[in-house]
Amino acid sequence: MLTLSLVLALGALPTPAEVGFAVQLAEDEEIAEARAAARVRGGISLVGSNGLGFATNAFAVGGGLSADVGVTFADRYAIALRLTGTFFLLLSAALEFEFVLSERVLFGLGASWGVFGGLDAPGASWVGLPVRVTWAFWDRPREAIARSGFALFAEVTPGFGYANSRGLSNSSAPLGIPLTIVALVGIGYAWW
């Protein structure tokens, strides 16, 4: 009878696999709560750019840097301020709303302002609506809170130039349709 009682008591104890599963479940719940909290988001990238202002025949192509900072919330959404500058003077600032499509893909929409060539060029300033897709090389580890690593991105920004602006010079305002388009591609390190 004592042996039977001992066997029944030992049989009621959880197995090592059951204990391991319960520990992993508790860890996953803690990680999910930490991921849902707001956290800093950022990145820095090397970029190649191409910008064209149709009314002014402004053209800027070159390489440079892009940096962004923002906040990720609910582990799926982010708001980021992005600054980009290239060697052939394409400068832009953008505020973008981004959302996670998968563990490795991020999609963003926003509003931006920039210049081609310099503020003294007629019609050099523009406003646009950037659309960006970012692709990360690696999945986030199970125990990590934020996604991080090297990523590629492509961004297209259609917009309008200040076609009636004479810039800082005394030259005449440019004629024509004030459309602009800026395209960026880059590679860098980001965390979101």
Salt bridges, closest charged atoms under 4 A:
GLU27 OE1 - ARG142 NH2 3.36
ASP28 OD1 - ARG142 NH1 2.25
ASP68 OD2 - ARG41 NH1 2.49
ASP68 OD1 - ARG82 NE 3.68
ASP75 OD1 - ARG39 NH2 2.64
ASP75 OD2 - ARG140 NH2 3.04
ASP75 OD1 - ARG147 NH1 3.29
GLU96 OE1 - ARG82 NH1 2.69
GLU98 OE1 - ARG41 NE 2.80
GLU98 OE2 - ARG82 NH2 2.99
GLU103 OE2 - ARG140 NH2 2.96
GLU103 OE2 - ARG147 NH2 3.29
ASP139 OD1 - ARG104 NE 3.87
GLU155 OE1 - ARG132 NE 2.71
